[in-house]
């Protein structure tokens, strides 16, 4: 065994595990080191959060428009500017909408329903800042977990279980754990990165992205607190985890996910270290696969360069559209009845089964497609704990929400289109609802 390669795998991987996968207590809350680092980095900027998010959204919009109009040749000479500005006309339009909202929120101009503390200000200052800091820190630190062999090691050990249950490689467990312990976008970024490097096929990457990019434990606790059922968190969370697992088992076996082929991104093919069997023992085989991957791991300068490019690509590409979708969603929820009308077919079904507070609960079952936090807000306005339990659970198990996860997927190299995401959201809702209903009946009565 090559000891140099072994330690090149072991040391960075231990750092990655410590950052992303080891729970710890911090200020009375269960969290992970990545979240602690993010919180510490964010703290000095608390008084400037709105200015930071507004600036990013405006720069992204101006850069996108400039790129569309003048088509500058920046890719080789000014790669960072190219990453920030290079986008399509459709995404530029989302950036422009986000920029218009940003100006209105910052200067408090235009209709108050856009910039009030209950709508636009909350979206930009709270949700936008959270997205910015988590994605930025995760992009810089993620290679410790993905580039030096830990994915190969864990994937080998879990290959049989994940293959049997989910028809996926064992390394997908790392994506799932990163989501559960940190944030859904962290797990999703890992999946996209692994797909682009040839470790996942098209079918595998799509299946992982829409089945395992689940919100973290801490965010789940926040949602049940807003919904008003924090005293039921443990049975609620166990029900959610079980439902997510059942959704994944079913979803990978039906369209649209089952229709994707096991082809690879661009001209890449599955990496040799992922296929080759070095030893009949799974543990030893995993060590050798990990060492083979560590052999091609990035050096310090490439590590920093990749982190920087990944961070600006996601932040400048997603933040403006995310603010546009999030602000629009919360305005529609707070100041219109549109979701009550759109949810009318759902209301009829809820009334048939005798669902408590059906007219007020129905919008919460569809609004999660736009923003994951909105169902918890709807649940907070209900009195019945069974309805609160189910709405808060559906907000997690539906998984696809366009203000963040959906936008990252659509902006990425993954083959999923908007129509696929809408279909997957609907299918996950149909699968989740009866399981959560039964769980709520058992827990709440």
QUIGIMO-V127057 format. One record per residue. N is the residue number from 0. RES is the residue in three letters. PSI is psi in radians with two decimals (none if undefined). BURIAL is 1 if it has 16 or more other ideal C-beta (glycine too) atoms within 10 Angstrom, else 0. Layout:
((N;RES;PSI;BURIAL) (N;RES;PSI;BURIAL))
//
This chain:
((0;UNK;2.37;0) (1;UNK;1.85;0) (2;UNK;-0.61;0) (3;UNK;-0.78;0) (4;UNK;-0.65;1) (5;UNK;-0.79;1) (6;UNK;-0.46;0) (7;UNK;-0.51;1) (8;UNK;-0.83;1) (9;UNK;-0.89;1) (10;UNK;-0.91;0) (11;UNK;-0.62;1) (12;UNK;-0.68;1) (13;UNK;-0.66;0) (14;UNK;-0.78;1) (15;UNK;-0.77;1) (16;UNK;-0.76;1) (17;UNK;-0.62;0) (18;UNK;-0.74;1) (19;UNK;-0.47;1) (20;UNK;-0.03;1) (21;UNK;1.99;0) (22;UNK;2.56;0) (23;UNK;2.85;0) (24;UNK;2.25;0) (25;UNK;2.04;0) (26;UNK;0.72;0) (27;UNK;0.09;0) (28;UNK;2.58;0) (29;UNK;2.21;0) (30;UNK;-2.89;1) (31;UNK;2.90;1) (32;UNK;-0.63;1) (33;UNK;-0.77;1) (34;UNK;-0.64;1) (35;UNK;-0.80;0) (36;UNK;-0.77;1) (37;UNK;-0.77;1) (38;UNK;-0.73;0) (39;UNK;-0.67;0) (40;UNK;-0.65;0) (41;UNK;-0.58;1) (42;UNK;-0.80;0) (43;UNK;-0.28;0) (44;UNK;0.12;0) (45;UNK;-0.67;0) (46;UNK;-0.16;0) (47;UNK;0.28;0) (48;UNK;-0.80;1) (49;UNK;-0.75;1) (50;UNK;-0.69;0) (51;UNK;-0.86;1) (52;UNK;-0.76;1) (53;UNK;-0.73;1) (54;UNK;-0.79;0) (55;UNK;-0.79;1) (56;UNK;-0.73;1) (57;UNK;-0.77;1) (58;UNK;-0.75;1) (59;UNK;-0.72;1) (60;UNK;-0.84;1) (61;UNK;-0.78;0) (62;UNK;-0.70;1) (63;UNK;-0.75;1) (64;UNK;-0.78;1) (65;UNK;-0.74;0) (66;UNK;-0.71;1) (67;UNK;-0.72;1) (68;UNK;-0.74;0) (69;UNK;-0.22;0) (70;UNK;1.04;0) (71;UNK;2.63;0) (72;UNK;1.32;0) (73;UNK;-0.20;1) (74;UNK;-0.72;0) (75;UNK;-0.66;0) (76;UNK;-0.64;0) (77;UNK;1.24;0) (78;UNK;-0.65;0) (79;UNK;-0.77;0) (80;UNK;-0.67;1) (81;UNK;-0.75;1) (82;UNK;-0.72;1) (83;UNK;-0.73;1) (84;UNK;-0.42;1) (85;UNK;1.98;1) (86;UNK;3.08;1) (87;UNK;2.85;0) (88;UNK;-0.65;0) (89;UNK;-0.81;0) (90;UNK;-0.52;1) (91;UNK;-0.68;1) (92;UNK;-0.67;1) (93;UNK;-0.70;1) (94;UNK;-0.69;1) (95;UNK;-0.74;1) (96;UNK;-0.77;1) (97;UNK;-0.68;1) (98;UNK;-0.70;1) (99;UNK;-0.79;1) (100;UNK;-0.69;1) (101;UNK;-0.79;1) (102;UNK;-0.74;0) (103;UNK;-0.71;1) (104;UNK;-0.78;1) (105;UNK;-0.75;1) (106;UNK;-0.02;0) (107;UNK;0.91;0) (108;UNK;2.72;0) (109;UNK;-2.94;0) (110;UNK;2.35;0) (111;UNK;-0.46;0) (112;UNK;-0.32;0) (113;UNK;-0.76;1) (114;UNK;0.07;1) (115;UNK;2.79;1) (116;UNK;-0.44;0) (117;UNK;-0.23;0) (118;UNK;-1.76;1) (119;UNK;-0.72;1) (120;UNK;-0.73;1) (121;UNK;-0.78;1) (122;UNK;-0.82;1) (123;UNK;-0.83;1) (124;UNK;-0.67;1) (125;UNK;-1.07;0) (126;UNK;-0.80;1) (127;UNK;-0.77;1) (128;UNK;-0.68;1) (129;UNK;-0.82;1) (130;UNK;-0.82;1) (131;UNK;-0.89;1) (132;UNK;-0.71;1) (133;UNK;-0.83;1) (134;UNK;-0.77;1) (135;UNK;-0.88;1) (136;UNK;-0.74;1) (137;UNK;-0.70;1) (138;UNK;-0.62;1) (139;UNK;-0.58;1) (140;UNK;-0.30;1) (141;UNK;-0.64;1) (142;UNK;-0.47;1) (143;UNK;-0.61;1) (144;UNK;-0.51;1) (145;UNK;-0.37;1) (146;UNK;-0.06;1) (147;UNK;0.31;1) (148;UNK;-0.17;1) (149;UNK;-0.65;1) (150;UNK;-0.69;1) (151;UNK;-0.72;1) (152;UNK;-0.95;1) (153;UNK;-0.68;1) (154;UNK;-0.66;1) (155;UNK;-0.76;1) (156;UNK;-0.60;0) (157;UNK;0.10;1) (158;UNK;-0.70;1) (159;UNK;-0.74;0) (160;UNK;-0.87;0) (161;UNK;-0.57;1) (162;UNK;-0.72;0) (163;UNK;-0.83;0) (164;UNK;-0.79;0) (165;UNK;0.00;1) (166;UNK;0.68;1) (167;UNK;2.74;1) (168;UNK;2.69;1) (169;UNK;-0.47;1) (170;UNK;-0.31;1) (171;UNK;-0.41;1) (172;UNK;-0.55;1) (173;UNK;-0.73;1) (174;UNK;-0.79;1) (175;UNK;-0.78;1) (176;UNK;-0.67;1) (177;UNK;-0.65;1) (178;UNK;-0.86;1) (179;UNK;-0.66;1) (180;UNK;-0.33;1) (181;UNK;-1.39;1) (182;UNK;2.67;1) (183;UNK;-0.66;1) (184;UNK;-0.41;1) (185;UNK;-0.86;1) (186;UNK;-0.68;1) (187;UNK;-0.73;1) (188;UNK;-0.65;1) (189;UNK;-0.79;1) (190;UNK;-0.82;1) (191;UNK;-0.77;1) (192;UNK;-0.78;1) (193;UNK;-0.62;1) (194;UNK;-0.79;1) (195;UNK;-0.34;1) (196;UNK;0.05;1) (197;UNK;0.20;1) (198;UNK;-0.38;1) (199;UNK;2.52;1) (200;UNK;3.02;1) (201;UNK;-0.81;1) (202;UNK;-0.78;1) (203;UNK;-0.81;1) (204;UNK;-0.76;1) (205;UNK;-0.73;1) (206;UNK;-0.72;1) (207;UNK;-0.77;1) (208;UNK;-0.67;1) (209;UNK;0.12;1) (210;UNK;-0.40;1) (211;UNK;0.02;1) (212;UNK;1.09;1) (213;UNK;2.58;1) (214;UNK;2.75;1) (215;UNK;2.93;1) (216;UNK;-0.76;1) (217;UNK;-0.71;1) (218;UNK;-0.60;1) (219;UNK;-0.72;1) (220;UNK;-0.69;1) (221;UNK;-0.72;0) (222;UNK;-0.75;1) (223;UNK;-0.51;1) (224;UNK;-0.77;0) (225;UNK;-0.70;1) (226;UNK;-0.36;1) (227;UNK;0.43;1) (228;UNK;0.60;1) (229;UNK;-0.43;0) (230;UNK;-0.22;0) (231;UNK;0.30;1) (232;UNK;-0.82;1) (233;UNK;-0.95;0) (234;UNK;-0.58;1) (235;UNK;-0.81;1) (236;UNK;-0.68;1) (237;UNK;-0.67;0) (238;UNK;-0.70;1) (239;UNK;-0.78;1) (240;UNK;-0.78;1) (241;UNK;-0.71;0) (242;UNK;-0.72;1) (243;UNK;-0.71;1) (244;UNK;-0.75;0) (245;UNK;-0.71;0) (246;UNK;-0.77;1) (247;UNK;-0.74;1) (248;UNK;-0.72;0) (249;UNK;-0.80;0) (250;UNK;-0.66;1) (251;UNK;-0.21;1) (252;UNK;-0.01;0) (253;UNK;2.80;0) (254;UNK;2.66;0) (255;UNK;-0.23;1) (256;UNK;-0.65;1) (257;UNK;-0.26;0) (258;UNK;-0.24;0) (259;UNK;2.58;1) (260;UNK;2.85;0) (261;UNK;0.97;0) (262;UNK;2.96;0) (263;UNK;2.79;1) (264;UNK;2.27;1) (265;UNK;-2.24;0) (266;UNK;0.16;0) (267;UNK;2.77;0) (268;UNK;2.90;0) (269;UNK;2.35;0) (270;UNK;2.55;1) (271;UNK;-0.72;0) (272;UNK;-0.38;1) (273;UNK;-0.42;1) (274;UNK;-0.62;0) (275;UNK;2.35;0) (276;UNK;2.03;0) (277;UNK;-0.42;0) (278;UNK;2.64;0) (279;UNK;-0.40;0) (280;UNK;2.21;0) (281;UNK;-0.72;0) (282;UNK;-0.85;0) (283;UNK;-0.71;0) (284;UNK;-0.72;1) (285;UNK;-0.69;1) (286;UNK;-0.81;1) (287;UNK;-0.66;1) (288;UNK;-0.70;1) (289;UNK;-0.73;1) (290;UNK;-0.67;1) (291;UNK;-0.66;1) (292;UNK;-0.72;1) (293;UNK;-0.51;1) (294;UNK;-0.50;0) (295;UNK;0.23;0) (296;UNK;2.61;1) (297;UNK;2.59;0) (298;UNK;3.11;0) (299;UNK;-0.82;0) (300;UNK;-0.73;0) (301;UNK;-0.63;0) (302;UNK;-0.86;1) (303;UNK;-0.76;0) (304;UNK;-0.79;0) (305;UNK;-0.71;1) (306;UNK;-0.77;1) (307;UNK;-0.85;1) (308;UNK;-0.68;0) (309;UNK;-0.73;1) (310;UNK;-0.87;1) (311;UNK;-0.55;1) (312;UNK;-0.79;1) (313;UNK;-0.82;1) (314;UNK;-0.91;1) (315;UNK;-0.43;1) (316;UNK;-0.53;1) (317;UNK;-0.58;1) (318;UNK;-0.82;1) (319;UNK;-0.95;1) (320;UNK;-0.64;1) (321;UNK;-0.75;1) (322;UNK;-0.62;1) (323;UNK;-0.83;1) (324;UNK;-0.79;1) (325;UNK;-0.77;1) (326;UNK;-0.76;1) (327;UNK;-0.75;1) (328;UNK;-0.84;1) (329;UNK;-0.53;1) (330;UNK;-0.79;1) (331;UNK;-0.66;1) (332;UNK;-0.77;1) (333;UNK;-0.49;0) (334;UNK;0.08;0) (335;UNK;2.98;0) (336;UNK;0.28;0) (337;UNK;-0.65;0) (338;UNK;-0.43;1) (339;UNK;-0.68;0) (340;UNK;-0.75;0) (341;UNK;-0.50;0) (342;UNK;0.19;1) (343;UNK;-0.77;0) (344;UNK;-0.65;0) (345;UNK;-0.69;1) (346;UNK;-0.73;1) (347;UNK;-0.78;0) (348;UNK;-0.70;0) (349;UNK;-0.68;1) (350;UNK;-0.61;0) (351;UNK;-0.70;0) (352;UNK;0.04;0) (353;UNK;0.62;0) (354;UNK;2.31;1) (355;UNK;2.45;0) (356;UNK;0.74;1) (357;UNK;-0.81;1) (358;UNK;-0.63;0) (359;UNK;-0.43;1) (360;UNK;-0.53;1) (361;UNK;-0.79;1) (362;UNK;-0.54;1) (363;UNK;-0.33;1) (364;UNK;-0.24;1) (365;UNK;-0.42;1) (366;UNK;-0.32;1) (367;UNK;-0.32;1) (368;UNK;-0.52;1) (369;UNK;-0.76;1) (370;UNK;2.27;1) (371;UNK;-0.44;1) (372;UNK;-0.35;1) (373;UNK;-0.69;1) (374;UNK;-0.58;1) (375;UNK;-0.63;1) (376;UNK;-0.74;1) (377;UNK;-0.76;1) (378;UNK;-0.59;1) (379;UNK;-0.34;1) (380;UNK;-0.01;0) (381;UNK;2.80;1) (382;UNK;-0.58;0) (383;UNK;2.22;1) (384;UNK;-0.56;1) (385;UNK;-0.79;1) (386;UNK;-0.72;1) (387;UNK;-0.77;1) (388;UNK;-0.83;1) (389;UNK;-0.76;1) (390;UNK;-0.80;1) (391;UNK;-0.66;1) (392;UNK;-0.74;1) (393;UNK;-0.61;1) (394;UNK;-0.55;1) (395;UNK;-0.82;1) (396;UNK;-0.44;1) (397;UNK;-0.58;1) (398;UNK;-0.72;1) (399;UNK;2.03;1) (400;UNK;2.30;1) (401;UNK;-0.33;1) (402;UNK;-0.24;1) (403;UNK;-1.31;1) (404;UNK;-0.81;1) (405;UNK;-0.75;1) (406;UNK;-0.71;1) (407;UNK;-0.74;1) (408;UNK;-0.82;1) (409;UNK;-0.54;1) (410;UNK;-0.19;1) (411;UNK;-3.09;1) (412;UNK;-0.06;0) (413;UNK;2.58;1) (414;UNK;-0.02;1) (415;UNK;2.32;1) (416;UNK;3.01;0) (417;UNK;-0.76;0) (418;UNK;-0.61;0) (419;UNK;-0.74;1) (420;UNK;-0.71;1) (421;UNK;-0.73;0) (422;UNK;-0.74;1) (423;UNK;-0.71;1) (424;UNK;-0.80;1) (425;UNK;-0.77;0) (426;UNK;-0.75;1) (427;UNK;-0.61;1) (428;UNK;-0.77;1) (429;UNK;-0.71;0) (430;UNK;-0.72;1) (431;UNK;-0.73;1) (432;UNK;-0.90;1) (433;UNK;-0.65;0) (434;UNK;-0.78;1) (435;UNK;-0.58;1) (436;UNK;-0.82;1) (437;UNK;-0.74;0) (438;UNK;-0.71;1) (439;UNK;-0.67;1) (440;UNK;-0.67;0) (441;UNK;-0.78;0) (442;UNK;-0.83;1) (443;UNK;-0.66;1) (444;UNK;none;0))
//
